[in-house]
Amino acid sequence: MSFADTPASSAPGILGSMSDHAFCDVLIIGGGIAGLSLASALAEHADVVLLEAEPTLAHHTSARSAQQLVPGYGPPPVRELTRATLAALAALPDARRLVWPSRFMVVGRAADVQAHRTEAMETITHAEACALVPALLPEAFESAALDTTSVRTDATALIEHHRALAAARGARILTGHRVDAAEKHDPGWLVSAGKTTIRAARVVNAAGAWADRVAALFGAEPLGLVPLRRTAAYVDVARPLPPETPMVSSADNTWYFRPEGQRVLVSPSEAVPSEPCDAQPVPREVDAVVAKVDSVTTLGITGVQRAWTGLRTEAPDGVPVVGFDPAVEDFFWLAGQGGFGFQTSSGIAALAVGLLEGVRPKGSAETLAALDPGRFRT
């Protein structure tokens, strides 16, 4: 194996090979929202290379997002990172192109709704919920809570925003480069991806469903990350929802729906363990959620226009993993975002930049401790 000691090229775009440029400060493995948002933030401070195994960026989970960012969704560390992400996105010059207001409502039994309620949500009356979403059958729920700070995002535009910003700042992005070997090279690593070899001072594992497998190549112990299948579909309906209709989720996590133009997005909210793979919809699960949403609404679903499935990879405690491995030098985890990838992306990226650069990262001490991969090594 050989590598060049020449400085990184600053040419923007997605490159096909790195035969002439094989050194970097930070190598990011994974081209989903986690890896790309880190690349765009970090490239301002360091020489960054990002490797994506697939021919296209964001091929798996990030391309199959529900595209709703809900501040009241998730455990406390996730909610803090979501607030940081929304603040970062709101400060962008083209913020309204990337995110815009879109309310989120939880309905169900009173005890279940109360268990979902956080500081970002307010309890509303049954009548108020019915007025907000007349398509909901009144007998289908007894209580409701509303998050008025929730926003929609254009996942494709946000991915492209981070890709373009990373490239403009000099990051080199390579698709079709699956990492297959790694060797410690003090300081840092020699990393092989097919015919390409890269020397990196530090490596970030943002490989999503494959994160534990990637870690094994570097001699790191797996964290017990579990990919969970989640299906969604666009359905045609007899009575389309007004565009201002909130996204509606059942408090028992068995379905959600929201308007998508003249169609409606529906999901069974399932979390079925899966091997890392290019996940595909299971027809019976699509049929089941169509029947369920039809049974609690007056939408009148007439057919499925398109269905898809993504993998939401979770750590054993349901909290993302961000930080240096406690036993493997120069190996950094950026994994286990679960269903919170987009809504925590900028917050996690800012925190990770601080950790990688050795400065006080943004975020509370409690959140930093909650994200630390060392929590699994007792």
RARAJO-V853201 format. One record per residue. RES is the residue in three letters. SS is DSSP state (a for helix, b for strand, c for the rest). PSI is psi in whole degrees, -180 to 180 (999 if undefined). OMEGA is omega in whole degrees, 0 to 359 (999 if undefined). Layout:
res & ss & psi & omega
RES & SS & PSI & OMEGA
RES & SS & PSI & OMEGA
This chain:
res & ss & psi & omega
MET & c & 144 & 179
SER & c & 160 & 178
PHE & c & 161 & 181
ALA & c & 146 & 178
ASP & c & 12 & 181
THR & c & 151 & 178
PRO & c & 162 & 184
ALA & c & 146 & 171
SER & c & 146 & 178
SER & c & 11 & 181
ALA & c & 128 & 181
PRO & c & 166 & 173
GLY & c & -178 & 178
ILE & b & 122 & 185
LEU & b & 158 & 180
GLY & c & -27 & 180
SER & c & 172 & 179
MET & c & 35 & 183
SER & c & -28 & 182
ASP & c & -11 & 185
HIS & c & 100 & 187
ALA & c & 27 & 176
PHE & b & 144 & 174
CYS & b & 160 & 174
ASP & b & -44 & 183
VAL & b & 126 & 174
LEU & b & 122 & 178
ILE & b & 125 & 179
ILE & b & 109 & 180
GLY & c & 122 & 183
GLY & c & 37 & 171
GLY & c & -165 & 183
ILE & a & -34 & 181
ALA & a & -52 & 181
GLY & a & -41 & 182
LEU & a & -39 & 179
SER & a & -36 & 175
LEU & a & -44 & 180
ALA & a & -42 & 182
SER & a & -34 & 179
ALA & a & -39 & 187
LEU & a & -29 & 184
ALA & c & -16 & 176
GLU & c & -20 & 186
HIS & c & -20 & 189
ALA & c & 164 & 175
ASP & c & 116 & 189
VAL & b & 137 & 168
VAL & b & 136 & 176
LEU & b & 130 & 177
LEU & b & 130 & 174
GLU & c & 129 & 183
ALA & c & -33 & 184
GLU & c & 163 & 179
PRO & c & -19 & 180
THR & c & 154 & 176
LEU & c & 155 & 174
ALA & c & 42 & 186
HIS & c & -33 & 188
HIS & c & -108 & 188
THR & a & -44 & 186
SER & a & -25 & 178
ALA & a & -2 & 186
ARG & a & 35 & 184
SER & c & 152 & 173
ALA & c & -13 & 173
GLN & c & 36 & 176
GLN & b & 126 & 180
LEU & b & 115 & 190
VAL & c & 106 & 182
PRO & c & -28 & 181
GLY & c & 13 & 185
TYR & c & 124 & 175
GLY & c & 171 & 179
PRO & c & 168 & 185
PRO & a & -44 & 179
PRO & a & -37 & 179
VAL & a & -40 & 180
ARG & a & -38 & 177
GLU & a & -44 & 180
LEU & a & -32 & 177
THR & a & -44 & 178
ARG & a & -41 & 179
ALA & a & -39 & 179
THR & a & -46 & 181
LEU & a & -37 & 178
ALA & a & -41 & 180
ALA & a & -42 & 180
LEU & a & -38 & 181
ALA & a & -24 & 182
ALA & c & -7 & 181
LEU & c & 147 & 180
PRO & c & -33 & 181
ASP & c & 36 & 186
ALA & a & -42 & 185
ARG & a & -18 & 176
ARG & a & -24 & 185
LEU & a & -36 & 180
VAL & b & 149 & 179
TRP & b & 155 & 185
PRO & b & 139 & 178
SER & c & 106 & 187
ARG & c & 157 & 182
PHE & b & 127 & 183
MET & b & 135 & 176
VAL & b & 134 & 180
VAL & b & 156 & 177
GLY & b & -155 & 175
ARG & c & 150 & 185
ALA & a & -43 & 182
ALA & a & -39 & 180
ASP & a & -41 & 179
VAL & a & -43 & 180
GLN & a & -35 & 179
ALA & a & -28 & 179
HIS & a & -21 & 190
ARG & c & 133 & 178
THR & c & -175 & 181
GLU & c & -18 & 181
ALA & c & -3 & 185
MET & c & 147 & 175
GLU & b & 140 & 175
THR & b & 134 & 177
ILE & b & 162 & 182
THR & c & 163 & 177
HIS & a & -41 & 180
ALA & a & -40 & 179
GLU & a & -40 & 179
ALA & a & -43 & 179
CYS & a & -35 & 179
ALA & a & -36 & 178
LEU & a & -40 & 182
VAL & c & 81 & 181
PRO & c & -21 & 180
ALA & c & -17 & 177
LEU & b & 131 & 175
LEU & c & 129 & 183
PRO & a & -35 & 182
GLU & a & -5 & 183
ALA & a & -11 & 181
PHE & c & 162 & 179
GLU & c & -15 & 183
SER & b & 160 & 182
ALA & b & 153 & 173
ALA & b & 149 & 187
LEU & b & 135 & 173
ASP & b & 109 & 181
THR & c & -3 & 179
THR & c & -3 & 180
SER & c & 151 & 179
VAL & b & 156 & 168
ARG & b & 156 & 173
THR & b & 154 & 171
ASP & c & 101 & 186
ALA & a & -41 & 181
THR & a & -43 & 180
ALA & a & -36 & 181
LEU & a & -40 & 175
ILE & a & -47 & 181
GLU & a & -37 & 177
HIS & a & -49 & 182
HIS & a & -38 & 178
ARG & a & -49 & 183
ALA & a & -40 & 180
LEU & a & -42 & 178
ALA & a & -46 & 181
ALA & a & -41 & 180
ALA & a & -28 & 179
ARG & c & 6 & 174
GLY & c & -1 & 177
ALA & c & 143 & 177
ARG & b & 124 & 187
ILE & b & 122 & 183
LEU & b & 122 & 174
THR & c & 163 & 180
GLY & c & 27 & 180
HIS & c & 94 & 179
ARG & c & 124 & 179
VAL & c & 127 & 182
ASP & c & -7 & 179
ALA & b & 153 & 177
ALA & b & 145 & 182
GLU & b & 131 & 180
LYS & b & 133 & 181
HIS & c & 93 & 187
ASP & c & 126 & 354
PRO & c & 144 & 174
GLY & c & -149 & 190
TRP & b & 150 & 162
LEU & b & 123 & 185
VAL & b & 130 & 180
SER & b & 133 & 175
ALA & b & 87 & 186
GLY & c & -125 & 181
LYS & c & -2 & 182
THR & b & 134 & 175
THR & b & 134 & 184
ILE & b & 135 & 171
ARG & b & 123 & 184
ALA & b & 137 & 177
ALA & b & -37 & 179
ARG & b & 151 & 180
VAL & b & 134 & 176
VAL & b & 126 & 180
ASN & b & 95 & 178
ALA & c & 43 & 190
ALA & c & 13 & 174
GLY & a & -126 & 182
ALA & a & -21 & 182
TRP & a & 9 & 189
ALA & a & -43 & 179
ASP & a & -37 & 179
ARG & a & -41 & 177
VAL & a & -42 & 180
ALA & a & -38 & 181
ALA & a & -33 & 179
LEU & a & -25 & 182
PHE & c & 6 & 179
GLY & c & 14 & 179
ALA & c & 143 & 177
GLU & c & 143 & 177
PRO & c & 154 & 180
LEU & c & -1 & 184
GLY & c & 30 & 177
LEU & c & 136 & 184
VAL & b & 116 & 172
PRO & b & 133 & 181
LEU & b & 129 & 183
ARG & b & 137 & 176
ARG & b & 124 & 185
THR & b & 148 & 173
ALA & b & 163 & 181
ALA & b & 148 & 167
TYR & b & 128 & 181
VAL & b & 148 & 173
ASP & b & 143 & 184
VAL & b & 153 & 178
ALA & c & -32 & 183
ARG & c & 92 & 182
PRO & c & 153 & 178
LEU & c & 144 & 172
PRO & c & 147 & 184
PRO & c & -25 & 181
GLU & c & 0 & 181
THR & c & 132 & 177
PRO & c & 156 & 165
MET & b & 135 & 183
VAL & b & 128 & 180
SER & b & 141 & 175
SER & b & 140 & 182
ALA & c & -18 & 177
ASP & c & 11 & 175
ASN & c & 44 & 178
THR & c & -8 & 176
TRP & c & 158 & 165
TYR & b & 160 & 175
PHE & b & 159 & 175
ARG & b & 157 & 180
PRO & b & 146 & 176
GLU & b & 81 & 188
GLY & c & -132 & 177
GLN & c & -7 & 178
ARG & b & -179 & 178
VAL & b & 135 & 173
LEU & b & 129 & 177
VAL & b & 153 & 177
SER & b & 146 & 174
PRO & c & -2 & 180
SER & c & 30 & 182
GLU & c & 156 & 178
ALA & c & 76 & 185
VAL & b & 122 & 180
PRO & b & 142 & 183
SER & b & 154 & 167
GLU & c & 153 & 173
PRO & c & 125 & 184
CYS & c & 175 & 171
ASP & c & 86 & 190
ALA & c & 142 & 180
GLN & c & 151 & 181
PRO & c & 145 & 173
VAL & c & 115 & 187
PRO & a & -40 & 183
ARG & a & -31 & 179
GLU & a & -36 & 175
VAL & a & -46 & 179
ASP & a & -39 & 183
ALA & a & -42 & 181
VAL & a & -34 & 175
VAL & a & -46 & 180
ALA & a & -40 & 182
LYS & a & -50 & 181
VAL & a & -37 & 177
ASP & a & -32 & 184
SER & a & -17 & 182
VAL & a & 5 & 181
THR & b & 173 & 173
THR & c & 22 & 184
LEU & c & -39 & 184
GLY & c & 67 & 182
ILE & b & 127 & 184
THR & b & -13 & 179
GLY & b & 164 & 179
VAL & b & 120 & 179
GLN & b & -41 & 178
ARG & b & 141 & 177
ALA & b & 151 & 179
TRP & b & 164 & 180
THR & b & 137 & 175
GLY & b & 169 & 178
LEU & b & 123 & 177
ARG & b & 109 & 187
THR & b & 125 & 184
GLU & b & 146 & 169
ALA & c & 164 & 182
PRO & c & -30 & 180
ASP & c & 5 & 177
GLY & c & 8 & 180
VAL & c & 139 & 179
PRO & c & 161 & 181
VAL & b & 117 & 183
VAL & b & 117 & 177
GLY & b & 172 & 180
PHE & b & 141 & 175
ASP & c & 136 & 184
PRO & c & -16 & 184
ALA & c & -17 & 184
VAL & c & 116 & 185
GLU & c & 140 & 174
ASP & c & 25 & 178
PHE & b & 121 & 190
PHE & b & 132 & 178
TRP & b & 136 & 172
LEU & b & 77 & 194
ALA & b & 177 & 175
GLY & c & 31 & 182
GLN & b & -13 & 180
GLY & a & -134 & 178
GLY & a & 14 & 186
PHE & a & 15 & 188
GLY & a & -53 & 181
PHE & a & -42 & 187
GLN & a & -15 & 176
THR & a & 1 & 194
SER & a & -53 & 183
SER & a & -36 & 178
GLY & a & -46 & 178
ILE & a & -41 & 180
ALA & a & -45 & 180
ALA & a & -41 & 178
LEU & a & -44 & 181
ALA & a & -38 & 177
VAL & a & -45 & 179
GLY & a & -45 & 180
LEU & a & -42 & 181
LEU & a & -33 & 182
GLU & a & -3 & 177
GLY & c & 28 & 176
VAL & c & 166 & 181
ARG & c & 112 & 183
PRO & c & 157 & 175
LYS & c & 148 & 180
GLY & c & 154 & 181
SER & c & 159 & 178
ALA & a & -36 & 180
GLU & a & -41 & 179
THR & a & -42 & 178
LEU & a & -43 & 179
ALA & a & -38 & 181
ALA & a & -30 & 182
LEU & a & -19 & 188
ASP & c & 124 & 178
PRO & a & -21 & 179
GLY & a & -14 & 180
ARG & a & -19 & 181
PHE & a & -4 & 184
ARG & c & 75 & 182
THR & c & 999 & 999
